[in-house]
C-alpha cells in the first residue's frame, strides 16, 4: 500500500516523556518496510499540540492536501494520541479520509480503520472519550457558575480599571481612567475622541477596538453573566445604560 507517515510531538511532551520525533519516525519506517508498504511521504508536526484544531497543524494540513496527488492509501502514526486528542477534530479529518477512501493505523496500538471491526472499535472509543469530555465540561461549568454566584474571579483577563484581589474583581489605580472613558463618550458620542482623551489625560494608549469593547463590558457596572452584584462598579448603572442606548443607535 502507498503509505504516508505522520509524527507529532509538543515541546512539553518531549521534555516530560522523551517522545521524540526521531523515535516515532524510526518506528514508522521499520513498520512500513516490514509490511512491504511504499512510503510516499513523511509529515511531522513538531512542537504542536494534538488538542489544536486540524487547521492549526501545518503538517497534518499538508498531508490532507497531498492525499489526491500522491494517491495515498494508508496513513500510519505511532499512537492515536499522536494523531488527535480532539474528538471534533478527529471527525473533521476522518471526513476527508473517508471521501478519498484512505485508512489509518496506529502501529503501536490496536487501533486502525483498515477493517470494519477496527473502525467499529475506534468509533466506540471516541464515543466514550467524547462522553467523558462532555461530563468534564459540565463539571467545570458548574464550578464556574458557582464562582460567579459567589462573586469570585474566574479569569485573569480583565479590562482597564479592574484587577483581582483575594479572588475578587476590584477596581485598581486605573478605575478613574476607565470611568472617564464612559463619561467622555456619553458627553460626545465619539469613540475616537474618548480614546484621545484617555491618551492625553491619563497617558494610556488603547486600540480603537479595545475602547469599543470597554464601552460594552457590563463588568464596569458590577455585572458578570447573571450576577448583577458581581463586583464593585466603576461606572454608575444609569451611565452605562445610557452609553449602550447611544451605541445601539449609532
C-alpha positions in Angstrom: 0.0 0.0 0.0 1.0 3.6 -0.5 1.5 4.9 3.0 2.1 8.4 4.4 3.9 8.6 7.8 2.8 11.1 10.4 4.6 12.1 13.6 3.8 14.7 16.1 5.1 15.9 19.5 4.6 19.0 21.6 7.5 20.6 23.2 6.1 19.9 26.7 5.5 16.2 25.9 9.0 15.8 24.6 10.5 17.4 27.7 8.3 15.4 30.1 8.2 12.0 28.4 11.0 12.0 25.9 8.6 11.3 23.0 11.0 12.3 20.2 10.2 12.7 16.6 13.2 10.6 15.7 11.9 7.6 17.7 8.5 7.9 16.1 9.8 8.1 12.5 12.3 5.3 13.0 9.5 3.0 14.3 7.2 4.1 11.4 9.8 3.4 8.7 10.6 0.0 10.2 6.9 -0.9 10.4 6.3 0.2 6.8 9.3 -1.7 5.4 8.5 -4.9 7.3 4.9 -4.8 6.0 6.1 -4.1 2.4 4.4 -0.7 2.1 5.6 2.0 -0.2 6.4 5.2 1.8 5.2 8.2 -0.2 5.8 11.0 2.3 6.8 11.9 5.9 4.7 14.6 7.7 6.0 16.0 11.0 4.2 18.4 13.4 7.0 19.4 15.8 6.0 21.4 18.8 2.3 21.2 18.0 -0.4 20.1 20.5 -2.9 17.4 19.4 -5.6 19.4 21.1 -5.2 22.1 18.4 -7.8 22.0 15.6 -6.6 20.3 12.4 -6.4 23.7 10.6 -3.7 24.8 13.1 -1.4 21.8 12.5 0.7 22.5 9.4 2.0 19.0 8.6 -1.4 17.5 9.1 -2.9 20.0 6.6 -0.1 19.3 4.1 -0.8 15.6 4.4 -4.5 16.0 3.8 -3.8 18.3 0.8 -1.4 15.8 -0.7 -3.7 12.8 -0.5 -5.3 13.0 -4.0 -2.0 13.9 -5.8 0.1 11.2 -4.1 -2.7 8.6 -4.2 -2.4 7.9 -0.5 -4.0 4.6 0.6 -2.9 4.5 4.3 -1.7 6.9 7.0 0.5 5.5 9.7 1.4 7.0 13.1 2.8 5.5 16.3 -0.2 6.0 18.7 -3.6 7.5 18.5 -2.7 10.4 20.7 -0.1 11.4 18.1 -2.9 11.8 15.6 -5.5 13.5 17.8 -6.8 14.3 21.3 -9.7 16.3 19.9 -12.8 14.3 19.1 -14.4 17.0 16.9 -11.1 17.5 15.1 -10.8 13.7 14.6 -14.2 13.6 12.7 -13.2 16.6 10.6 -10.1 14.8 9.4 -11.9 11.5 9.1 -14.4 13.0 6.7 -11.6 13.9 4.4 -10.1 10.4 4.6 -13.4 8.7 4.0 -14.0 10.9 1.0 -10.7 9.6 -0.6 -11.0 6.1 0.9 -7.9 6.4 3.0 -7.4 4.3 6.1 -5.1 4.8 9.0 -3.2 2.7 11.5 -1.7 3.3 14.9 1.3 0.9 14.7 1.9 0.7 18.5 -1.7 0.2 19.4 -4.6 -1.9 18.4 -6.4 0.9 16.5 -6.9 1.1 12.8 -9.6 1.8 10.2 -8.5 -0.7 7.6 -11.0 -3.3 8.7 -14.7 -3.0 9.6 -14.0 -4.2 13.2 -11.2 -1.7 13.5 -13.5 1.2 12.5 -16.2 -0.1 14.9 -13.7 -0.2 17.8 -12.4 3.4 17.1 -16.0 4.7 17.0 -16.7 3.2 20.4 -13.5 4.5 21.9 -14.2 8.0 20.6 -17.8 8.0 21.8 -16.5 7.1 25.3 -13.9 9.8 25.1 -16.4 12.4 23.9 -18.8 11.5 26.7 -16.1 11.9 29.3 -15.1 15.2 27.8 -18.7 16.4 28.0 -19.1 15.3 31.6 -15.8 17.1 32.5 -17.0 20.2 30.7 -20.3 20.1 32.7 -18.4 19.8 36.0 -16.2 22.7 35.1 -19.2 24.8 34.1 -20.9 24.1 37.4 -17.8 25.1 39.3 -17.5 28.4 37.3 -21.2 29.1 37.7 -20.9 28.7 41.5 -17.8 31.0 41.5 -19.8 33.7 39.6 -22.7 33.5 42.0 -20.2 33.9 44.9 -18.6 36.8 43.2 -15.2 35.1 42.7 -13.0 35.7 39.7 -12.8 33.0 37.0 -10.4 34.7 34.6 -7.5 37.0 34.8 -8.3 38.7 31.5 -9.8 41.9 32.9 -10.4 45.3 31.2 -8.8 48.6 32.1 -9.5 49.7 35.7 -10.1 46.2 37.2 -7.8 43.7 38.9 -8.1 40.5 41.0 -7.5 40.8 44.8 -8.3 37.9 47.2 -10.1 36.1 44.4 -12.4 39.1 43.8 -12.6 41.5 41.0 -12.0 45.0 42.4 -11.2 48.5 41.0 -7.5 49.3 40.5 -5.5 52.5 40.0 -6.9 52.9 36.5 -10.5 52.9 37.6 -10.8 56.7 37.2 -9.5 56.5 33.7 -12.0 53.8 32.7 -14.9 55.8 34.2 -13.6 58.9 32.3 -13.9 57.0 29.0 -17.6 56.4 29.7 -18.2 59.9 30.8 -16.4 61.3 27.7 -18.3 59.1 25.3 -21.7 59.9 27.0 -20.9 63.6 26.5 -19.5 63.5 23.0 -20.7 60.2 21.4 -17.3 59.7 19.8 -15.1 56.6 20.5 -12.0 58.2 18.9 -12.4 61.3 21.0 -12.7 59.2 24.1 -9.6 57.3 23.0 -7.7 60.6 22.5 -8.8 61.8 25.9 -7.5 58.7 27.6 -4.1 59.2 26.0 -3.9 62.9 26.7 -5.3 62.9 30.2 -4.0 59.6 31.6 -1.2 58.6 29.3 -2.9 55.4 28.4 -3.0 54.3 24.8 -5.5 51.7 23.7 -6.6 50.4 20.3 -9.9 51.7 19.0 -11.4 48.2 19.2 -10.5 47.9 22.9 -12.3 51.2 23.6 -15.4 49.7 21.8 -15.2 46.5 23.9 -14.8 48.6 27.1 -17.9 50.6 26.5 -20.0 47.4 26.1 -18.5 45.5 29.1 -21.1 45.1 31.9 -18.3 44.4 34.4 -17.9 48.2 34.6 -21.3 48.4 36.3 -20.6 45.4 38.5 -22.4 42.8 36.5 -21.0 39.5 35.1 -23.3 37.0 33.5 -26.4 36.8 35.6 -24.9 38.2 38.7 -25.8 41.9 38.8 -23.8 42.4 42.1 -20.7 40.5 40.9 -18.1 43.3 41.8 -17.9 46.9 42.8 -19.0 49.1 39.9 -16.7 51.6 38.4 -19.4 53.2 36.3 -22.9 54.0 37.6 -25.5 51.8 36.1 -27.5 54.7 34.6 -24.4 56.0 32.8 -23.5 52.5 31.5 -27.1 52.0 30.2 -27.1 55.5 28.5 -23.9 54.5 26.7 -25.5 51.2 25.5 -28.5 53.1 24.1 -26.3 55.5 22.3 -24.0 52.8 20.9 -27.1 50.8 19.6 -28.5 53.9 18.0 -25.2 54.7 16.2 
